[in-house]
Amino acid sequence: MTPARVLIIGAGMSGLSCAYHLKRDFLLLEREGEPGGLSRSIQVAGFTFDHTGHLLHLRHPYTTRLVPRLLKGNLLTHQRNAWIYSHGVFTRYPFQANTFGLPRKVVKECVEGFLEAQMVHIRGRPSSSRISFHEWVLATFGNGFGRHFFFPYNQKLWTVPPHVLTAEWVAPFVPRPTVEEVLTGAFTDQTKAFGYNATFSYPQRGGIQALAWAFARRLGIRVRYHTEIVQIRWKRQEVVLSNGERLRYQWLVSTLPLPRLLETMEELPSSLRRRAQQLRWNSVLCLNLGVARPHVSDKHWVYFPERQFPFYRVGFSMNFSPYSVPPGCSSLYVEFAHSPATQLDRFQLFPVALQGLYRSGLLQRSDALRVIQWLPLPFAYVIYDRHRTPAVKDIFNFLRRQRIVSIGRFGAWKYSYMEEAILDGKATAEAIA
Ligand SMILES: Cc1cc2nc3c(=O)[nH]c(=O)nc-3n(C[C@H](O)[C@H](O)[C@H](O)COP(=O)(O)OP(=O)(O)OC[C@H]3O[C@@H](n4cnc5c(N)ncnc54)[C@H](O)[C@@H]3O)c2cc1C
């Protein structure tokens, strides 16, 4: 094969999209034996599991045309049915717009704190780029919402205290209801849809990986699986594979997690090594359960802010597609976040998780589990602390000069979703072409 002008590392959504939009002169290298990265699916005993819920939030006109075309009609669209479980009751997502049903004291604290925060900020809102997430929550929603949802939930998800996080990532992920909406949602069961993911799509068959395969099938032999990059000799514009083979490039598009990319680059200047050490992230352990009972819940997913529950979210894949479970069965994914430096003890965690599922009524003690499967996600959420943005800026300035483009959720080191990965891949292909 003649050398490719562009080498792409990683066949996740961003690498696949970059290759698809380049059309020619590329070679896509993937360590695993199949495409998809985090957007892969696993079939076990008739159940289809993803690497925790992976739902398509398509808002851009381009992806809303491309994805259905690639999937050739293999796509279902849903109105989100997401909830929060706290104080022993389920309330609608988002918490800040739907306190109806919570104990009166909790509703009062949330609404009072919210109104106080609104009064203070009639004089001017703080910019989310300069303050901590803790300060941003107090200024935007007040102490009640902070104490009853934002602080405990985000501490559990990000694994660092809210004052360590910046507020750079909050748009579009945290909906901001108006005063009227907060009050309506405190006194009535408000069903209004909020946020970027109020509707979502999901493949009818094949799990989320159906989309990765739809891309990959169009790329033919220019994808090499079981091919791991172990070193990047950037001064010679060459990569070294685990089998010792060397490949030259004119452009290198990497979707590796940024710290891993920098580790593989030989002779990296020490200032950049120091920057790389400042990048922080969390890991997620996903517990997939196949349950021998139909319709264990009608919900799509539920958030758990309280510390008594070791997981931060539980979702129900059979409500994304009925074909993700065998007839008469249900399926749950249970998400636990942890620091990459600590491994969770699955034997200790499992009974505690089951107790939590029983206590919230999502499972019954009589439920038979047909499948119990653990999936570790070593890179899950990039931690936005005060070092992240200056470090990323310096690293990207350097990479650009070496004709290395680092894209995707972990390549660009950001909080993003599959649609953005597809658009990043397209934009990179166009810039290179
Ligand atoms: C818990 C969780 C839930 C999420 N839920 C959603 C959701 O509901 N909706 C949504 O849109 N997004 C969701 N996302 C985000 C989504 O997963 C990402 O935006 C998207 O999958 C990122 O794709 P990517 O190509 O950038 O990276 P990845 O999917 O990580 O792809 C990187 C690829 O590089 C390969 N690779 C790694 N090292 C090497 C090497 N040395 N050599 C060769 N190949 C290598 C990997 O095997 C992988 O295939 C979620 C993410 C997490 C963590």
The ligand as a Gaussian input file, in Angstrom:
#p B3LYP/6-31G(d) Opt

LIG

0 1
 C      -20.140000       7.480000      30.624000
 C      -20.289000       8.135000      29.290000
 C      -21.553000       8.292000      28.742000
 C      -21.700000       8.931000      27.501000
 N      -22.953000       9.083000      26.972000
 C      -23.096000       9.693000      25.783000
 C      -24.402000       9.855000      25.198000
 O      -25.414000       9.425000      25.741000
 N      -24.492000      10.491000      24.000000
 C      -23.390000      10.984000      23.348000
 O      -23.542000      11.553000      22.260000
 N      -22.153000      10.843000      23.867000
 C      -21.980000      10.216000      25.061000
 N      -20.718000      10.071000      25.585000
 C      -19.585000      10.655000      24.855000
 C      -19.110000       9.778000      23.696000
 O      -18.701000       8.528000      24.179000
 C      -17.920000      10.456000      23.048000
 O      -18.189000      11.796000      22.723000
 C      -17.461000       9.772000      21.758000
 O      -17.648000       8.388000      21.805000
 C      -15.998000      10.084000      21.594000
 O      -15.495000       9.444000      20.451000
 P      -13.969000       9.599000      20.106000
 O      -13.761000       9.042000      18.753000
 O      -13.533000      11.011000      20.321000
 O      -13.165000       8.741000      21.220000
 P      -13.173000       7.168000      21.532000
 O      -14.502000       6.595000      21.372000
 O      -12.490000       7.044000      22.853000
 O      -12.232000       6.550000      20.396000
 C      -10.827000       6.486000      20.492000
 C      -10.352000       5.245000      19.756000
 O       -8.910000       5.183000      19.797000
 C       -8.520000       3.823000      19.943000
 N       -7.143000       3.788000      20.482000
 C       -6.752000       4.117000      21.740000
 N       -5.422000       3.973000      21.865000
 C       -4.950000       3.553000      20.660000
 C       -3.647000       3.250000      20.149000
 N       -2.542000       3.372000      20.916000
 N       -3.537000       2.857000      18.853000
 C       -4.656000       2.751000      18.069000
 N       -5.900000       3.025000      18.494000
 C       -6.050000       3.422000      19.784000
 C       -9.557000       3.271000      20.916000
 O       -9.599000       1.862000      20.889000
 C      -10.828000       3.939000      20.395000
 O      -11.471000       3.141000      19.421000
 C      -20.550000       9.417000      26.805000
 C      -19.286000       9.232000      27.359000
 C      -19.151000       8.603000      28.592000
 C      -17.778000       8.431000      29.160000

